[in-house]
Amino acid sequence: MKKTIALVTWSGLPEGAESERLLLPHLATGGADAEFVVWNNAAPDFARFDLVVLRTCWDHHLRVREFIEWLRRTAGAAPVLNALETVLWNYNKFYLQELEAQGIRIAPTVFFPGKETARPAGITALDRAQILGWKQIVVKPAVSATAHNTWLIDGAFLPTEAELTRRMKGEPFLVQQFLPEIQTQGEISFIYIDGNYSHAVLKRPAAGDFRVQQDFGGSAEPVFPAPDFLDQANEIAGAVPQVRDSLYCRIDAVEKAGKLVLMELELIEPELFLGLAEGAAERFAKVILRRMR
C-alpha cells in the first residue's frame, strides 16, 4: 500500500507554489502519493496521511491562534514536520533573544512584549539611547511573515512606546537597526534540508524598497556563498537544535564587515527556492520519504 503525504498550503495557493510542485514526481517515484491540502479546510481527515509536511501555509501569521490549535490537533492525528515543538519555538521572533544569548550575532534589536506585559516606565533610557543611535530602524511584529506590517522609519523620529504598541495593536514587536547592506548587497538565504546545507539564494529588494520579498518586487537568484560565509552559516545551523533536527530550515542573513548577521531562522513555511538549485527538489523529496519511513 502506498504511503500518503499531505503538503500543507493555504487557500491562496490550493495547488501549492510552483517550486513546491516540483516535489510531486520525485515523491511519486519514491512510492508515495502526495497532495496539497489547505490547512484550515474542514474537509481533510489528516489522520489518513502517513506524514503531514508544513509547506506554503503562508497565512498562518494572520490567524496564528487558529493555526496553532489546528496544528496541535493535527499532530495528535499524524506525524507533522516540522515538529509542533519547533513551530511553537519559531513562530514568535523573540526566539532571536535566545540565539543572541548563545552568542549568535543578530541585527541589533530591542524587544517589546506588547500591551499585556508592557513596561510601566516605557522605553528604558538605555533602549532609547541605543535606538536613537541608529540612522534607520525597522519595526516589525513578533509574529509575522512576508514583511507584514513591517515599516522603516528614521531613528531620530522614534515614536513613543505607547504609539508603537498602538500601531502593533498591542501585540509583541521588535525594533531593529536597519542594515543598509540589505539594499546594497542583498540578503542571503541558506537552505538546509535534514540539517544539512543544500543551496543558497541571494535576495534583493526592489529599487527604493527595503523588503526582499517577491510580493514587494524583490528578486531571488542562485548564489554560491564564499566558503567563509558557508562556514558561518553551518556554525549557526550546528548550534541550534531546531535546525539540526528539522526536515527543513532557511537561515536568512546579511553580510556586514565580513561576518554574517542573522536576520531570521525560518522553520515553519519558508520558500525553499527548489526551482533555483539543481537537484534541490529531488534531495528534499528523498529526505521526506526517509523521514516518513
C-alpha positions as CSV (number, residue, x, y, z in Angstrom):
1,M,0.0,0.0,0.0
2,K,1.4,3.4,-1.0
3,K,2.3,5.9,1.7
4,T,0.4,9.2,1.6
5,I,1.7,12.7,2.3
6,A,-0.1,16.0,2.9
7,L,1.8,19.0,1.7
8,V,0.1,21.8,3.7
9,T,-0.7,25.0,1.9
10,W,-3.1,27.9,2.3
11,S,-6.3,28.9,0.4
12,G,-4.4,31.4,-1.7
13,L,-2.3,28.6,-3.2
14,P,-4.6,25.5,-3.1
15,E,-2.3,23.7,-5.6
16,G,0.9,24.8,-3.8
17,A,3.6,27.1,-5.0
18,E,5.2,26.3,-8.4
19,S,8.5,25.4,-6.7
20,E,6.7,23.0,-4.4
21,R,5.0,21.2,-7.2
22,L,8.5,20.1,-8.3
23,L,8.4,17.6,-5.4
24,L,5.4,15.6,-6.7
25,P,7.2,13.5,-9.4
26,H,10.1,12.7,-7.0
27,L,7.7,11.6,-4.2
28,A,5.8,9.5,-6.7
29,T,9.0,7.8,-7.9
30,G,9.7,7.0,-4.3
31,G,6.4,5.3,-3.9
32,A,4.3,8.0,-2.1
33,D,1.1,9.7,-3.1
34,A,1.4,13.4,-2.2
35,E,-1.3,16.1,-2.4
36,F,-1.6,19.7,-1.4
37,V,-4.1,20.3,1.4
38,V,-5.3,23.7,2.6
39,W,-4.6,23.7,6.4
40,N,-7.9,25.2,7.5
41,N,-10.1,23.4,5.1
42,A,-12.7,21.5,7.1
43,A,-12.9,18.5,4.7
44,P,-9.5,16.7,5.0
45,D,-9.0,14.0,7.6
46,F,-5.3,14.4,8.4
47,A,-5.3,11.1,10.2
48,R,-5.4,9.3,6.9
49,F,-1.9,10.6,6.0
50,D,1.3,8.9,6.9
51,L,3.0,12.3,7.1
52,V,2.0,15.9,7.1
53,V,4.5,18.4,5.9
54,L,4.0,22.1,6.5
55,R,4.9,24.0,3.4
56,T,3.1,27.0,1.9
57,C,0.7,27.8,4.8
58,W,1.5,31.5,4.2
59,D,-1.4,33.0,6.1
60,H,-0.6,31.3,9.4
61,H,0.6,34.6,11.0
62,L,-2.7,36.3,10.2
63,R,-4.6,33.7,12.3
64,V,-1.9,32.3,14.5
65,R,-4.1,31.1,17.4
66,E,-6.3,29.2,15.0
67,F,-3.2,27.8,13.2
68,I,-1.6,26.6,16.5
69,E,-4.9,25.0,17.6
70,W,-5.1,23.2,14.2
71,L,-1.5,22.2,14.4
72,R,-2.0,20.7,17.9
73,R,-5.0,18.7,16.7
74,T,-3.2,17.5,13.5
75,A,0.0,16.5,15.4
76,G,-2.2,14.3,17.5
77,A,-3.5,12.5,14.5
78,A,-0.5,12.2,12.2
79,P,3.3,12.9,12.2
80,V,3.9,16.5,11.3
81,L,7.1,18.2,10.1
82,N,8.5,20.4,11.1
83,A,7.6,19.3,14.5
84,L,5.0,21.0,16.7
85,E,7.6,21.9,19.3
86,T,9.8,23.6,16.6
87,V,6.9,25.6,15.3
88,L,5.9,26.8,18.8
89,W,9.5,27.9,19.3
90,N,9.9,29.6,15.9
91,Y,6.6,31.4,15.2
92,N,7.4,34.3,17.6
93,K,10.6,36.2,16.7
94,F,11.5,36.5,20.3
95,Y,13.5,33.3,19.8
96,L,16.2,35.7,18.5
97,Q,16.8,36.7,22.1
98,E,17.7,33.1,22.9
99,L,20.1,32.9,19.9
100,E,21.7,36.2,20.8
101,A,22.3,34.9,24.3
102,Q,24.1,31.9,22.7
103,G,26.5,34.3,21.0
104,I,24.9,34.2,17.6
105,R,25.1,37.7,16.0
106,I,21.7,39.2,15.2
107,A,20.7,42.6,14.0
108,P,20.7,45.0,17.0
109,T,17.2,44.6,18.4
110,V,15.0,45.9,21.2
111,F,12.2,43.5,22.1
112,F,8.8,44.9,23.2
113,P,6.4,42.4,24.8
114,G,3.2,44.3,23.9
115,K,0.3,45.6,26.0
116,E,-0.2,42.6,28.2
117,T,3.2,42.9,29.8
118,A,4.1,46.5,28.9
119,R,6.8,48.1,31.0
120,P,5.2,50.8,33.0
121,A,8.2,53.1,32.6
122,G,8.1,52.9,28.8
123,I,11.2,52.6,26.7
124,T,14.2,52.5,29.1
125,A,16.8,55.2,28.8
126,L,19.3,52.5,27.6
127,D,16.9,51.3,24.9
128,R,16.1,54.8,23.7
129,A,19.7,55.8,23.6
130,Q,20.5,52.6,21.6
131,I,17.7,53.2,19.1
132,L,18.4,56.9,18.7
133,G,21.9,55.9,17.7
134,W,20.6,54.0,14.7
135,K,20.2,56.0,11.5
136,Q,17.1,54.0,10.4
137,I,15.0,51.5,12.3
138,V,12.7,48.7,11.3
139,V,9.6,47.9,13.3
140,K,8.0,44.5,12.9
141,P,5.5,42.3,14.7
142,A,6.9,39.4,16.7
143,V,4.5,37.1,14.8
144,S,4.7,37.9,11.1
145,A,5.7,36.7,7.7
146,T,6.2,38.3,4.2
147,A,7.1,41.6,5.9
148,H,3.5,42.0,7.1
149,N,3.1,45.3,8.9
150,T,6.8,45.9,8.8
151,W,7.9,49.6,8.4
152,L,11.1,51.6,8.1
153,I,11.5,54.9,9.9
154,D,14.2,57.4,10.7
155,G,15.7,56.6,14.0
156,A,15.6,60.3,15.1
157,F,11.8,60.2,15.0
158,L,11.3,57.3,17.3
159,P,7.6,57.1,18.3
160,T,6.8,56.6,22.0
161,E,6.3,53.0,23.2
162,A,2.6,53.7,23.5
163,E,2.4,54.8,19.9
164,L,4.4,51.8,18.8
165,T,2.2,49.5,20.8
166,R,-0.9,51.1,19.3
167,R,0.5,50.7,15.8
168,M,1.2,47.0,16.6
169,K,-2.3,46.5,18.0
170,G,-0.9,45.6,21.4
171,E,0.9,42.6,20.2
172,P,4.6,41.9,20.8
173,F,7.0,43.6,18.4
174,L,10.7,44.2,17.6
175,V,12.6,47.4,16.9
176,Q,15.7,46.6,14.9
177,Q,18.6,48.6,13.5
178,F,18.2,48.7,9.7
179,L,21.2,47.3,8.0
180,P,21.8,49.2,4.7
181,E,23.7,46.2,3.4
182,I,20.2,44.7,2.6
183,Q,19.8,47.3,-0.1
184,T,23.4,47.4,-1.3
185,Q,24.3,43.7,-1.1
186,G,21.1,41.8,-0.5
187,E,20.2,39.1,1.9
188,I,21.5,35.5,1.6
189,S,19.1,32.6,2.3
190,F,20.9,29.4,3.2
191,I,18.6,26.4,2.8
192,Y,19.1,23.4,5.0
193,I,17.5,20.0,4.4
194,D,17.6,17.4,7.2
195,G,20.1,19.7,9.0
196,N,22.5,19.7,6.0
197,Y,23.3,22.6,3.7
198,S,21.6,22.2,0.4
199,H,21.8,25.5,-1.6
200,A,21.5,29.3,-1.3
201,V,19.9,32.2,-3.0
202,L,20.6,36.0,-2.9
203,K,17.5,38.1,-2.4
204,R,17.4,41.8,-3.2
205,P,14.7,44.4,-2.7
206,A,13.3,46.5,-5.5
207,A,14.8,49.9,-6.1
208,G,13.7,52.3,-3.3
209,D,12.3,49.5,-1.1
210,F,13.9,47.6,1.8
211,R,11.8,44.4,1.7
212,V,13.3,41.5,-0.2
213,Q,10.1,39.5,-0.6
214,Q,8.9,39.0,-4.1
215,D,5.5,40.2,-3.1
216,F,7.1,43.7,-2.9
217,G,9.1,43.4,-6.1
218,G,12.1,41.7,-4.6
219,S,14.2,39.3,-6.6
220,A,16.0,36.0,-5.9
221,E,18.8,34.3,-7.7
222,P,21.1,31.4,-7.1
223,V,24.3,32.1,-5.3
224,F,27.3,30.1,-4.2
225,P,28.4,31.6,-0.9
226,A,32.1,32.1,-0.2
227,P,33.5,29.2,1.9
228,D,33.9,31.5,4.9
229,F,30.2,32.6,4.8
230,L,29.1,29.0,4.4
231,D,31.2,28.0,7.4
232,Q,29.5,30.7,9.4
233,A,26.0,29.6,8.3
234,N,27.0,26.0,9.2
235,E,28.1,27.2,12.7
236,I,24.7,28.7,13.2
237,A,22.9,25.5,12.0
238,G,25.1,23.3,14.2
239,A,24.5,25.4,17.3
240,V,20.7,25.4,17.1
241,P,19.0,22.1,17.8
242,Q,15.8,23.2,16.0
243,V,17.8,23.5,12.7
244,R,19.8,20.2,13.2
245,D,16.7,18.2,13.9
246,S,14.3,19.7,11.4
247,L,13.2,18.5,7.9
248,Y,14.0,22.0,6.6
249,C,15.2,25.4,7.6
250,R,16.1,28.6,5.9
251,I,18.8,30.8,7.5
252,D,18.4,34.4,6.4
253,A,21.5,36.5,6.9
254,V,23.2,39.7,5.8
255,E,27.0,40.1,5.4
256,K,28.4,43.0,7.3
257,A,32.2,43.6,7.5
258,G,32.9,40.0,6.6
259,K,30.6,38.5,9.2
260,L,27.1,37.1,8.8
261,V,24.3,38.9,10.8
262,L,21.4,36.5,11.3
263,M,18.1,38.1,10.4
264,E,15.8,35.1,10.9
265,L,15.6,31.3,11.1
266,E,12.6,30.1,9.0
267,L,11.3,26.8,10.3
268,I,7.6,26.8,9.6
269,E,6.8,27.6,5.9
270,P,9.7,29.2,4.2
271,E,10.1,29.4,0.4
272,L,12.9,27.0,-0.2
273,F,13.6,28.1,-3.8
274,L,13.6,24.5,-5.0
275,G,13.5,25.6,-8.6
276,L,16.7,27.7,-8.3
277,A,19.1,24.9,-7.5
278,E,19.8,21.8,-9.5
279,G,18.7,18.6,-7.7
280,A,17.1,20.5,-4.7
281,A,13.6,19.2,-5.2
282,E,14.9,15.6,-5.5
283,R,17.0,16.0,-2.4
284,F,14.1,17.3,-0.4
285,A,11.8,14.6,-1.7
286,K,14.2,11.9,-0.7
287,V,14.5,13.3,2.8
288,I,10.7,13.5,3.1
289,L,10.5,9.8,2.1
290,R,13.2,8.8,4.5
291,R,11.6,10.7,7.4
292,M,8.3,9.0,6.6
293,R,9.8,5.6,6.9
